[in-house]
Amino acid sequence: MASPRTFERDTYKTGHPAAERFHGESLKSCQIPGFILSEWRYPPYFETPLHAHVRALFCLAVEGTYMARYGLKTYTCEPSSLLFYAPNEMHSDHFQNSGGRFFIIEIEPWWLERVREQGVMIDDSSDFKSGSLAMFGMSLYQEFLAMDEASPLIVEGLMLAMIGKASRHATTTLTSQPPRWLEQARQILRDRFNETLTLTEIADNVGVSPTYLAQMFHKYYQCTVGDHLRRLRLEFACREMVTSKAPLCQIALAAGFSDQSHFSRMFKRHMGVSPTLYRETLESSK
């Protein structure tokens, strides 16, 4: 298996093909079979022109807040937000006062066609603000920051899982919209993820039984209520580690974990690294 090729801090300059594609400053890029991985930085208030990419790609917001516009949608992206752009999807990005950083995973057409032959399809641009897809994106970013000989295999495995999950999400969205009460239940979780919630309390708030809530939640979102709540807490913690200097014990409590030990166990189980190493890696990449 070929070793990844890595180029550190390939600074933006007029006429540089990659810089023209992403309209920013390239911090690092790496090409492995099937994918081109790269990280980009953008200054405050920067706005990209309307543009498109030949390859399909996933875009993970690492730092900063920006508005993404594609098709008829305007989407607010914060750290850990994930976007999928289909090939040739026209879009633009407008950054706020802190600027931002992207992690980009471009997908070679031959690799996408190979998974399509297995019945896995994702043809339309989509946004994923929370859930396991965003977590896969963050795991890929961690792998990208510490590439070694095993990374091509790990990246492809994570991409297969992410494409499969995105395909299932797209199919569910197209075939059946969740009932309004179920969306209300998920909004309660978003608004109160750091509280001690019970299934009965959430079910009472939306007017259904706890059993029916659990069944329908899993049907539409492919995870349990508890799994979704844990993801929301971990995503909050990841954003806080990027945007603040708060101690890990403080972030753990603010996210709703009982203590730092519990937070560390859950974080390492889902992200593959400890919160301390995750934060150190992010700091060293700036």
C-alpha positions in Angstrom: 0.0 0.0 0.0 1.4 3.4 -1.0 2.4 5.8 1.8 0.4 9.0 2.1 2.0 12.1 0.6 1.9 15.0 2.9 2.6 18.7 2.2 2.8 21.1 5.2 1.5 24.7 5.1 1.3 25.0 1.3 0.6 28.7 1.4 -2.1 30.3 -0.8 -0.9 32.2 -3.9 -2.7 33.4 -7.0 -2.7 30.7 -9.7 -2.2 27.8 -7.3 -4.8 25.2 -8.5 -5.7 23.9 -5.0 -6.0 27.4 -3.6 -8.3 28.4 -6.4 -10.5 25.4 -5.7 -11.0 26.3 -2.0 -10.2 30.1 -2.0 -8.2 30.0 1.2 -4.8 29.3 2.8 -3.7 25.6 2.6 -2.3 24.4 5.9 -1.7 20.8 5.0 -2.8 18.2 2.4 -2.4 14.5 1.9 -3.4 12.2 -1.0 -4.1 8.5 -0.5 -5.8 6.1 -2.8 -9.4 7.3 -3.3 -9.2 10.5 -1.4 -7.5 13.9 -1.1 -7.5 15.2 2.5 -6.7 18.9 3.2 -7.0 21.6 5.8 -7.7 25.3 4.9 -7.8 28.5 6.8 -9.9 31.6 6.1 -9.5 35.2 7.5 -12.3 37.1 9.3 -15.3 38.1 7.1 -13.9 36.3 4.1 -16.5 35.3 1.5 -15.8 32.8 -1.2 -17.2 33.4 -4.7 -19.9 31.1 -6.0 -18.0 28.0 -7.1 -18.2 24.2 -7.5 -15.8 21.2 -7.2 -15.4 18.4 -9.7 -15.1 15.8 -7.0 -17.7 15.0 -4.3 -16.5 16.0 -0.9 -17.2 16.2 2.8 -16.4 19.5 4.6 -15.9 19.5 8.4 -15.9 22.9 10.2 -12.9 22.7 12.6 -12.9 26.3 13.9 -15.1 29.4 13.5 -18.6 30.0 12.3 -19.7 30.6 8.7 -22.8 30.6 6.5 -22.8 28.0 3.7 -25.2 28.6 0.8 -26.0 25.9 -1.7 -29.1 25.3 -3.9 -31.9 27.0 -2.0 -30.4 26.4 1.4 -28.5 28.6 3.8 -26.8 26.7 6.6 -25.0 27.9 9.7 -21.9 25.9 10.3 -20.1 25.8 13.7 -17.2 23.6 14.8 -18.1 19.9 14.1 -20.7 20.7 11.5 -20.4 18.5 8.4 -21.5 19.2 4.9 -21.5 16.9 1.8 -21.2 18.5 -1.6 -22.2 16.5 -4.6 -19.9 17.0 -7.7 -20.5 20.4 -9.4 -22.8 21.7 -6.7 -22.6 25.5 -6.8 -22.0 27.0 -3.3 -20.4 29.9 -1.4 -19.2 30.4 2.2 -19.3 33.6 4.3 -17.1 33.6 7.4 -17.9 35.7 10.5 -15.5 37.8 12.6 -13.2 35.0 13.7 -12.6 33.5 10.3 -12.4 29.7 10.3 -10.8 26.4 9.4 -12.1 23.6 7.2 -11.1 19.9 6.9 -11.9 18.7 3.4 -12.2 15.1 2.2 -12.4 15.0 -1.6 -13.6 11.6 -3.0 -12.2 10.3 -6.2 -15.0 9.3 -8.7 -13.8 5.8 -9.1 -14.1 5.2 -5.3 -17.6 6.6 -5.2 -18.6 4.5 -8.1 -17.3 1.4 -6.4 -19.5 1.9 -3.3 -22.4 2.8 -5.5 -22.2 -0.7 -7.1 -22.7 -2.1 -3.6 -26.0 -0.2 -3.3 -24.7 2.7 -1.2 -25.7 6.0 -2.8 -25.4 9.7 -1.8 -26.2 11.9 -4.8 -27.5 15.1 -3.2 -25.7 17.8 -1.2 -26.6 17.5 2.5 -25.8 19.0 5.9 -25.2 17.1 9.1 -25.0 19.3 12.2 -25.0 16.5 14.8 -25.0 12.7 15.2 -22.6 9.9 14.2 -21.8 11.5 10.8 -20.2 14.5 12.5 -18.3 12.2 14.9 -17.0 10.2 11.9 -15.8 13.5 10.4 -14.0 14.4 13.6 -12.3 11.0 13.8 -11.1 11.4 10.2 -9.7 14.8 11.1 -7.8 13.3 14.0 -6.4 10.6 11.7 -5.4 13.2 9.2 -3.4 15.2 11.8 -1.3 12.1 12.7 -0.9 10.3 9.4 1.2 7.1 9.4 1.5 3.9 7.4 -1.8 2.5 8.7 -3.7 5.7 8.0 -4.9 4.9 4.4 -6.7 1.7 5.6 -8.1 3.5 8.6 -9.3 6.5 6.5 -11.0 4.2 4.0 -12.8 2.3 6.8 -14.1 5.5 8.3 -15.2 6.8 4.9 -17.1 3.6 4.1 -18.9 3.9 7.5 -19.6 7.6 6.9 -20.8 7.2 3.3 -23.0 4.3 4.4 -24.5 6.4 7.2 -25.1 9.3 4.9 -26.7 7.1 2.3 -29.1 5.7 5.0 -29.8 9.3 6.2 -30.7 10.4 2.7 -32.9 7.4 2.1 -34.8 8.0 5.3 -35.2 11.7 4.5 -36.6 11.0 1.1 -39.0 8.2 1.9 -40.4 9.4 5.2 -40.4 12.5 7.3 -40.5 12.1 11.1 -43.7 13.1 12.8 -43.7 16.6 14.3 -43.8 15.3 17.9 -40.6 13.3 17.2 -38.8 16.4 15.9 -40.0 18.1 19.1 -38.5 15.3 21.2 -35.2 15.7 19.4 -35.3 19.5 19.9 -35.7 18.9 23.6 -32.5 16.9 23.6 -30.7 19.7 21.7 -31.9 22.3 24.1 -31.4 20.3 27.3 -28.6 17.9 26.5 -26.6 18.8 29.6 -29.5 18.0 32.0 -30.5 14.7 33.5 -33.4 13.7 31.3 -35.5 10.5 31.4 -37.3 8.9 28.5 -40.6 9.3 30.5 -40.1 13.0 30.9 -39.4 13.5 27.2 -42.3 11.3 26.2 -44.7 13.2 28.5 -43.5 16.5 26.9 -44.5 15.4 23.4 -47.6 13.4 24.3 -46.6 9.8 23.6 -45.6 6.7 25.6 -41.9 6.1 26.5 -42.0 2.8 24.6 -43.4 4.4 21.4 -40.9 7.3 21.6 -38.0 4.8 21.9 -39.2 2.7 18.9 -39.9 5.7 16.6 -36.7 7.5 17.5 -34.6 4.5 16.5 -36.6 4.0 13.3 -36.0 7.5 12.1 -32.6 8.4 13.5 -31.0 4.9 13.6 -29.9 5.3 17.2 -31.3 5.3 20.7 -32.4 8.4 22.6 -29.5 7.8 25.0 -27.0 7.4 22.2 -28.2 10.7 20.6 -27.9 12.5 23.9 -24.3 11.3 24.4 -23.4 12.5 20.9 -24.8 15.9 21.6 -22.7 16.1 24.8 -19.5 15.0 23.0 -20.1 17.4 20.1 -20.5 20.3 22.6 -17.3 19.2 24.4 -15.4 19.1 21.1 -16.6 22.6 20.2 -15.6 23.9 23.6 -12.1 22.4 23.4 -11.7 24.2 20.1 -13.2 27.6 21.1 -12.3 28.0 24.7 -9.4 27.5 27.2 -11.7 26.1 29.9 -10.4 23.2 32.0 -11.5 19.7 30.9 -13.3 19.2 34.2 -15.4 22.3 33.6 -16.2 21.3 30.0 -17.2 17.8 31.2 -19.7 19.3 33.7 -21.1 21.8 31.3 -21.7 19.1 28.7 -23.7 17.1 31.3 -21.3 14.4 32.3 -21.2 13.4 35.9 -17.4 14.0 36.2 -14.2 14.3 34.2 -13.5 10.6 34.4 -16.8 9.6 32.9 -16.3 12.2 30.2 -12.8 10.9 29.4 -14.0 7.3 29.1 -16.9 8.2 26.7 -14.7 10.6 24.7 -12.0 8.0 24.1 -14.5 5.3 23.3 -16.1 7.4 20.6 -13.1 9.5 19.3 -10.3 7.0 19.8 -8.1 9.5 21.7 -8.3 11.1 25.1 -9.7 14.6 25.5 -6.2 15.8 26.5 -4.6 14.5 23.4 -7.4 15.7 21.2 -7.0 19.3 22.5 -3.2 19.1 22.3 -3.4 17.9 18.7 -5.8 20.8 17.8 -3.5 23.3 19.4 -0.5 22.1 17.6 -2.3 22.2 14.3 -3.0 26.0 14.5 
